[in-house]
C-alpha cells in the first residue's frame, strides 16, 4: 500500500449521560482497537478493555505498522490500523448517547484533537472522509460517557468544543484513567522559571462542574522568584473562539499572617481580581463567553501588594468553539502554499457557508470541479498558481456573490463562461487570468497593462481593476488618497521587482483589526504600487495637525483609544506574525483612522529590517505617544529644532504637566492617566533598548490606564483545521488537511 501524505489515526469520543450508581468504573466506556479483528484484550497501562472493531464497521482493510516502528513504547492499540482505500466516506456507528472526543495519531507520534458534544440521538457516527490527499486510516476509537452537566456551558444542543490544550502543572507524568474516572488525558507541563508544590492529601472536587481529579490537583507551580507567574499557548487562528478553564487549589496550610492573593489577566485584560485558592478544594475560573482575536494568548498571575506568597496554578484547559446551529459553518479556508496535491478535494462541497476559499500556490491538478459552483456564498475564490487544466466550468456562473476570481498561473484552455465575462466588464467581478479568456474588446479600454492580485476583500471596499490606473493617476496629480490608498514605487530593477512581488504577496495574507489591509498590488512596467484599504479619516498626524496648522481636536479618551489600538497592531506584527515583522517606520502619519476613528497601522512589512529590532519600533511608538500628549510634531521647529523627547525632559524638570499637555484639550483630561502615559512614553524612548518595554507590555499598560470601551470585532468564522461536526454529531476528518506525513503500512 502506498504511503499516505496525510491521514486519520485515532479518535476518542465522549458525551453527557447519567451514570447509574453501582456500575463498574468503566461502565459506558467504548474502547475500539481499529484494524484488530482477532480478539479483545485489556491494555496493561490503563486496565481499559479494548474490543475489535469488526462489530462496528464492515468496510476497510486491516494492516500492521512497519516493523521498524514497533518497540516497547508503542501501545498495543497503535500496532495495527484500519485503512479505507475505497469510498469517499466510511463511518463507525456506535449505538449509544456519547460525549465526543477525538485523537489523531500515527505510529511514530501521537496527535490529539478532543471534542466534547452533547448527543441528541441514540447513535453516533464517526466518519473518515477521503479528501484526495491520501488514504485515510485509523488506529483506535474511544468513547467516554460524562455526567449530566459536566462542561454543560460549553457542550450543549447548539455547540460543541474541541480541546486545544490540557495541562497538568508541576506533574512529571500524564494522568488519565483510573485517576481520572472520565479518562481525560492531563499532560505534564513545567517551566524552568517555576517551582513545584505538591501534596499527598486528597483534593476535594465535589461541586466543581469540571471535576478535575485529585491526582491532577495535588500538584501545582509557583514562580521560583518574584511575584508573577505567566504561561501562554498558540491558537490555530486568531478567528478561533476559545474557552479557558483555570484550575486552582491551595496545597499549603497557611498560618499566621501568610496570605496568597493574586490578580489574573489575559493578554493584559483583567479576568479576575483578588483571587485566593481554597485549601485542598478544587476551584475553577472559566470563560463564560468565548474570546478571540490573537494568535498567541498569555495568562499572567500577579500577586497583590499585600500578599505574602506568590500565585499558584494546578491545571489548565482550553477549548475551541464549534457552532452546530448550521451545517459546516466554515466561513474562511486559507490553504495557500500548503503543498497540497491531486484534484481539488470534494470535501469542500460540504462547506455550504464558505465565503473565502484560497487554494493558491499549491500543486492541485486536473479540472476545476463543478461542485465549486454550488458554494453560493463564495465572495473570493483564489485558485491561482496551481497546475489546473481544462476549461473554466459554467458552474462558476452560479456564484452570484463572487467578487474576486483569481485563476492566474494555471494551464487553462478555451474561453471563460459568458456570464463571468459580462460581470467582469460591468465591474462586478475582479477576474484574473494569464490571458484574456473573454475575447472582448473591453480589454483595450486601458492602454496600461495593470495586473492586480487580490488576496482579501473587506466589507464595502471600492476596488475595481479597471479603476486602479485612474486612482493611481489621481494620486500622482493630487498627492492625496482616494477610495483605495495607492503607494507607487517606480524605477525598480528587475531583482527589486521580484522582491517587491514576493513581499507584497506575503503582506496580503496578514490580517488584524488594527492593521491596514493590503488589498492588492499593481504592476505597470517598472512601476509598482501597493493598494491599501481606504481609511476615510486619514492619518493621526492629519488629525493632530494639518498643513495649515489648524489641528482637529481629539479628546483625551479618543487619544488613549487610538494609542491602545495602534499598540495592539504593532504587538501583533511583533508576536502574532511568523516570522515577526519589524515596522521600521512607526510614526503618526502611518497610523491611519477609520470613519469611527479606529486606529490601524499602515506601511508595514515592505522595508528591509537591517539591524533594527522590536525595541526600535517601541522607541518610535513612544514618540507617537508624546505627539498624542502634546499635540506637537516629533521635531519642534524653532532655534535648533528640538526633538520632542528632549523638549519633554526639559519641561518635566519643572514638574508641571500642564505646560506639556496639548492646549487644544483645554484641560479636559485625567491627570493621573496623563502622568502614567507620559511615564510610559519616556520608558519607550529610553536610550538603551534593553530598558524599553515590549509592545505587549505597552498594550498592558495602556489598557490599565485607559480602560477604553472598544467594540469587539467579532467574527462568525469557525476555523478548526481538519475537524467538522454536523448537527447529527457526525464527526468527520478531512485527511488532507491534517499535515503530518506518516509511514506506509503493510
N, C-alpha and C positions, 0 to 999 in steps of 0.2 A: 504494500500500500504506500503510495507516495506521501511524502511529508506534507503536513498542513502548514500554511502560513499563519493561521490563527485558529483558535479552537475554543470549545467549551469543555470544562473538565468536571468540576464538582459543584453540586448545588445543595444548599441546606435551607429548608423551609420550616416555618412555624406559624401558628395563629391562635387567636384568643378563643379558648374553650374553657368550660368549667370542669376542673378535675375533681373526680369523686374521691371522697376520703377512703382510706384503706387500700388504695391501689398501690402497686409497686412503684418505685421511683421512676421507672421507665414507661409507666402507663401512658399510652398515646404517642410514644416515640415511634417514628418510622425511619429506619436507617437502611438504605439500599446500597449495596455494592454493585455498581454498574459494570456489566461485562462478565460478571460471575454467575454462571449458570449451573454451578456444581452443587454447592452446599451453603447452608447458613453457618455462621460462626460468631464468636464473641471476641471483640477486639481487646487485646490484653492490656492496652494502655488506658482505656476508658471503661472497660467492662460493659460496653454497649453491644447489644446484639444486632448484627447485620444480616440482612437477607439477600438472596439472589434477586436480580431484577427481572427475571423472565416472567414473573407473575404480574408485572406492571406494564410490560411492553412486549410486543411480538414482532418488532422490526429491528433492523440494525444488525451489526456483526460484532462478535466478541474478539478482543485482541489482548495480548500481553505486551507490556512495555519492553523495550530493548534491554538485554541482559546487562549492558554496561551502566544502566541506571538503577539496577537493583542492588541495594545494600541494607544493612540492618536499620538504618534511619528511615527508610521508606515504609510508611504504613501499609498494612495489608490491602486496604481498600484502594491504594494507588497502584497496585501491581497489575491491574487489568482495567480495561475500559470498554465501553460500547461505542462503536463508530456508526455513523449514518451516511454512507456514500450515496444513497438513493433518496429521492424525495426532497421537497423544499422544506417541509415541516414535519417533525417527528416528536411525539408527545408521550410523556409518562402521565398516567391518570391514577390518582390516589383518592379513594372514596372516604374522605374524612374532612371535617372542618379543621383547617390548619392555619397557623400564622406563618408567614413566609420569610425564609432567609436563604440567600444564595451564596455559594462558594465556588470560585473558579480556580482551577489549578492545572499544572502539567506535572509529569512525573519527576522533573528535576527541581521544580519550585512551585510553591503553593500561592495562588492568588485568591483573595476572598472578596466577595461582594454579598452583603447580607441585606435582606429586605423584610420588613415587618408589614403584614397586611391582614386585614380582617376578612375572613372568608364569608361570602354571602350565599354559598351553595353547599351541597353535600359532597362535592368533589373539587379537586384542584388539579389543573393540568400544568405540567412543566414541559415547555416545548423548546426544542433546539431548531433554529431556523438557519438553513444554508443560504448565506447571502452572496455566495460566489467567491469568497476568499479562501476556501479550503474546506475540507470535510469536517463537519462538527463531530466532536466526541465528548463523552462524559465519563468520569471515574466514579463518582458517588453522588448520592442524593439523600439528604437527611431532612426530616420534617419533625418539628417540635411543637407541642401544644403549650400555650401560655394561659395563665389565669385570666378570667374576665377582668378587664380594667387595666391590666398591665400595659404601659405605653399607650393607654387609650386616647390621650390627647394627640398622639402622633399617627397612630394606625386606626382608621375608622372607615365608615362606609364611603367616604368621599376622597380619602387619600391614603397612601402608603408611604413608607420611608425606607431608604436604602442606607445601610451603615457606611459611613466614611472612615471612622476610626473608633476603636475601643481600647483604652489604655489602662493598665494597672500600674500606678506609680509606685516605685520603690520595690517591686517584686523582682525575683530572679527567674521565675518560670511562669508559663501560661497557666491560667486557671480555667477549667471547664468542668463538665460533669465528672464525678458526682458532687464536687464542691459547689458548683452552680447547678441547681436542680433543673434549670431550663437549658443547660448545655450551651450557654453563651461562651465564646472564647475571649478571655481577657488577656491581652498581650502585655508582657512586661515592658516598662518604659522608664528610663533613667537618664539623667544628665550629669556630667562631671561636676557641675556647679551646685549640685544638690546633696543633701544628707538624707538618710533614710530614718524613718521611725517605724517601729513595729510593736505588736502586742500579741500575746498568746491568748488573751481574753476574747470571748465571743463578742462580736459587734451586732447588736440587735437591729434588724431591718423591718420590723413589723410596722405597718402603717406607711411604708415607703412604696409608692406606686411602681418604682423601678426594681425594687427588691435586689439590690446588689448583694452578692453573697458575702458572708463573714470573712471567708478566706481572702477576698479581694480587699475588704475594708480594714483588715488587720495590718496592712502596710500603708505607708504614706511617705511623702517627701516634704522637705522644708529647705530653704536656702542655706547653704553651708556658711555663708556670711552675708551680712546685710539684712534688710527687711523686705526685700522684693523677690517674688517668685514668678517667672514668666515661662509660658510654653506656647507653641504655635503649631499650625498644621496648614497644608496647602489644599485649596479647593480645586476640583477639576476645572471649573469655570466660574468666573465672577457672577454668572447668572444663576448658579445653583442656589436654591432656597434651603437654608440649613436650620436644624435644631441642635442645640447642645445641652448636655446634662453633665453637671459637675457634682461629684460625689465627695462628701466630707464626713469625717468622724474624728473626734478628738481621741487620741490614743494615750495621752499622758494625764494623770490625775493632777490637776492644777491646785496648788495650795498657796496659802498666804495671799500675797498681792500679785501673784502670777496671772497674767491675762493674755489671751490670744484673740485679737480683734483685727480684722483687715477689710479693705475695700477691694472690689473686683471690677475690672474694666475689660472691655473687648475692643481692640483697635482704638483705644483711647476713650471709648464711650463708657460711662459708669453703668454697671449692670447690677451691683448690689453693694450697699454701704453698711459698714459697722457689723460685719458678719462674725459670729462666734460659733465654731462647730460644736455640736453636742458631744458629751463624753460617752464613748462606746455605743453610740446610736447613729445609724446611717441616715444622713440627711442629704437631700439633693436640691440643687439650684438649677432650674432648667428653663429653656426658652418656651414661652407660651405662644409666640408668633415667630414665623421663620425670618431669618435675616439673610442678606446677600450683599453683593457689591464689591468684594475683594477676591483676589487670587490667593492671598495668604491672610490668615487670621491669627491674632495673638491675644491670649488672655494674660493679664497681669494682676497678681495678687499683692497688694501693698499693705503692710502693717500700719495701723493708725499711730498717731504720735504718742498715745497713752498706752499702747500695747507693749507688754514686756517680752513677748515671744513673737517670732516671725510667723508668717502664714504657712498653712499646710494644705495639701490636697491628696486624696486617696485614689480616685479613679475619675475617668472622663470618657464621655461618649459623644459622637457627632453623627447626625443622620441628615440625609438629603431628601427633600420632599418630592413625591410623585403624586400629582393630582390625578384622580380617577374619574373626574366629572365628565370627561370626554375622552374618546379613544385616541391614544397616542398623541399626547399634547406637546410633541416636539415642535417648536417654532423655528429653530435655527439649527442647521447642521453645517459646521465649518470643518471640512475634512481635507483642506488643501495641503498639498505636499506631505501626504502620509505614505507614499509608495504603494498605493492601492492598485491592484491589477485585475485583469479579467473584464467581463462585461459589467456595466453599471448594475448594482445589486437590486434585485426585485423587492427587497425588504423596504426600500424607500417608498414603495407604493402604499405601505400601511400607515405612513406618517401623513394623515389626512389634513392636519392643521399646519403643515410646513409652509413657512413664508420665505426663508432664506436657505438656499442649498448651494454650497460652494464645494465643488469637487475638482477644482483646478489644480494643475501641476501634479498630477498623478500619472498612472500608466494604464488607464482604462482603455479598452479596445472594443471593437465591434460597433454596431449602430446605436444611435440614441434610442432607447426603448420607448415604445408608445405609452407605457404606464406613467411616464413623467407628465404627460398631458392630463392626467386625472388629478394632479395636485393643484386644485383650483385656487388655493390661497397663495401660491407662489408669487412673490414680488421680484426676487432676484434668483436667477439660475445661471451659475458660472461653471461651464464645462471646459474652459479654456486649457490649452497646453496639456492635452492627453493624446491618445492615438486613436481617436474615434474616426470611423469611416462611414460611408454610405451617404444618404441624403438626410436633410433635416425633416423629421416627420411632420405630417399635417396635424398630428395630435397636439402639437405645441400651440396651435391656434386656439385651443380651448382654454389656455391660461390667460383669462381676461384681466387678471390683476397684475400680470407680469409687466415690470417696468424696465428691467435690465436683463438682457440675454447675451452672454459672452460665450462665443463658440470659436474664438481665435485659437490658432496653434494646433489644429487638427487636420484631418485629410478628407474633408467632405467633398462630395461632387453633386452636381445638379443645382437646382435653384431653391431659394428659400420660399416656403409657403406664402401665397399672395397676401393673406391677411396680416401676417407678420410684417411684410414689406410696407403695406399701407399704414400700419400703426407706426412703423419707424419713420416713414415720410411725414406723418402728421405730428411727429414729435412726442408720441405717446409711449414709445418704446426705444430704449437705447440698445441698438443691435450691433454687436461687434463680430466681424468676420475678417478672414485674411484677404478676401477679395469680395467684390460686390456680387453677392448671390441673388440680388433682387433684379438686376438688369434694368434699372430705372435711370432715367435722365436726371433724376434728382441729385445724383452724386456729383453733378457739375455745379451745383449751387455754391459750393465753396471752392475757391481756387487754391486754398491752402489745405494740404493733406494733414489732417489732425487726427491723431489716434488717442482715444480716451479709454482708459482701462478703469473700470469701476469695480470697487470691492465692497461697497456698502451703500445703502440708501437709508435716509433717516427722515421720518415724518414727511414734511412738505418741501423738501429741498428742491429748489428751482434749478434743475440741471438738465439741459438738453444738449446733445452732442453738437448739433448744428450751431448753437449759440455760443459755444465756448470761444470760438475765434472772435466773435463780436465782443464778448465780455473782456477778453484779453486786450483787444484794441481800445476799448473804453478805458480800461485801467491804465494803459500806457499814455492815453491822451489826457485823462483827467487826474491820474495819480491817486485814485481812490477805488475802494472795493465796490463791487456790485452784488447781485444776489448770490453769487459764489465768489469767494475770495481767491484770486489767481496770483501766484508768485512766479513770474518768469525768470528763467536762468538761461542766458544766451551765451553764444560763443564758447560752447563747451567742446572739448576734444572728444574723440571717439571713445577713449577709455573712460573719460568722465561721464559720458552719456550712459555707458553701460552701468557704471557705478550708481548714477542717478536712478536709472531704471530699477535696479535691484533694491536700492534703499527705499524708493518711493513705494515699490510693491510691498515691502515689508511693513511700511507705515500704514498702509490701508487696512492692515489686519489688527491694529491696535485700537481698542475701544475702552473708554472710561467717560463717565458723565462730566468729568472736569477736564477733559482734553478735547480740543477742537478736532472734529473728524476730518481726516484727509479723504475726500470723496473720490479722488482720482488724480490723474495727471495727463498733461498734453505733451505731444512731441511734434515739433514743426521744424524739420531740418536740423540745424544746430541750436535751436532754441527749445528749451524745455520749461514746462510750467506746472506747478503744483496747484490742484484745485481743491480748496477747502470749503467746509461748511460755512455758510454766511452767518455772521454774528451781527445782529442788527444794531446793537448799541455801541459798536466799535470797540476800542481798547480802553483799558483802565486809565492809560495816560490821557486819552481823549476826554474821559470823564473828569479827571482831576484838573486838567488844564488844556485848552485848545490853543491853536496858533495865535489867536488874538489875545490870549492871556485871561480870557473870561472863563473861569472854571465852572463846571457843572457840579452842584453841591451833592455830595453823598453823605448820608447820615452816618453817625458813628457805628450804629448797628449794621448798616449796609457794608461799611468798610471791613468790619470784623468778619462778616459772612463771606465777602469776596476773598479776604486773606485765607480763611479756612478752606474754601473751595479750591483756590489756586494751590494751596499746600497739599491738599489731597491729590490733585493731579500730578504734582511733582513726586509725591511719595509713591504713586502708582508707577511712574516711569522708573524710579529707583528700585522698587521692590516687587512690583507686580509684573514687570516685563522680563522676559528671558530671551537674550541677555539683558541686563539692566541698561537703561538709556540715560546718559548724561545730557541734559538740555543744552548747556554751554552758553545760552544767551537769554537767561531769565531777566526780564525787565517789564516795566508796566505796559509798554507798547505790545508785548507778546502775551499779555493776559487780556483775553477778549471777553466781552459781556454779551449774553443773550438778551432777548427782549425783556426777560424777567430779572435781568441783572445777575444771572448765574455766571460765575467765572469759569473760564476754560483756558487751559494753557495751549498756546499755538506755537508754530515754527519749531517743533521739537524733532530730534532724531535724524536730521539730514546731515548735520555738521560732523566733521571729524572730531573725535574726543581728545586727541593729542594726550597731554599729561593731566588733563582736568579730571576731577573726581566728583563724587556726590557732594562733598563739602564745598566745592566751587559753586554749585547751584544753591547751596544753603546760604552762602555769603550774598549772592545776588538776590535771593529772596529776602534776606534781611534788609537790603537796600529798598526793596519794594515796600516792606513794612514801614520803613521810615518815610517813604513817599506818602503812604496812606495816613500816617500820623500827622505829618507836617503839611502835606499838600504841595511840597516843594520838589523840584527835579533833583536827580542824583548829583548833578553839578550845579551849584548855586552860583549864578553868574554875578560878577562884581569884581572888585580888586582881588586878583589872584585866583578867581574861580575856585571856590572852596568846595570840597567833596562833602556831601550831606552827612557822612559818618563823623567827620571832624567837626562839622558845624554843630551837630547834636552833642558831641562830647563837650564842646565849649559851653553850650547852654546848660548842660547838666551840672557843670561845676558851680553854677549859681543856684542850683536846686529848685528851679522854677519851671514846672511843666507847662504852665500857661503860655509861656513865650515859645514853646516848642510846638504846641498843638496848632492844627490848621485853623486859621482865623475864620474861614467860612463856616466852621461848625458853630460859631457864636456861643461857645461854652457849653453846648449841648452834648456832653459825653460823660461817661462814668470814669472818674479819676482813678479809681482802683484798677479797673481793667486797662486803662490807658498806661499806667505805670507798668503793669505786667507785660503788655505788648511791647512797650519801649524796651524793657529789660530783655525780652526775647529777641528783639531786633538787634540789640547790641551784642548778645551772645552769638547770634548768627553771623555777625560781621567781625568776630574776633580775629585777630591777626593770624593765629595758629589754627589750622584746620582741625586739629585734634581737640580744640576747646569748643568747637561749634557743635550744636546738637545735630542729630539726624533729622530728616524730614518727617519721619514717623513721630519723633519727639516734638517737633514743631506742631504737627497736627494735634497731638495730645494736649499741648499747652494752649493752643488756640481754642480748642473745644472747652477746656476748663475756664477760659476767660470769657468766652462769648456766649456759650450755650445757645447757638442760633437755631431758629425754627426753620430748618431746611426741609422742603418737601422731598419725600423719598421717591426716587425714580425707580419704582418697582416694575418688574418685568414678569410676564407670564411665561417666559422661556424656561422650560424644564430640560436641562442638559445633563443626562446621566449616561455616560459612554457605555453603549453596548447592552443596556438593560431596559426592557419595556415591560409594562404590566397593563393588561386590559381590565376593563370593568369586571369581567368574569374571573379575575385572578388567574389569568393565563399568563405565565411568566415566560418571556421569550428573550433569547440572547442572540444578537447578530454576530455570528462567528467572525466576520471580517473586521469588526470594529474594536476588537479587544487588544490587539497589538502584539503580545509576546509570541515569539516563534517557539514551537515545541518540537521535540524529537519525533521521528517517524515511529510507527508502531508495527508489530509483526503479528 
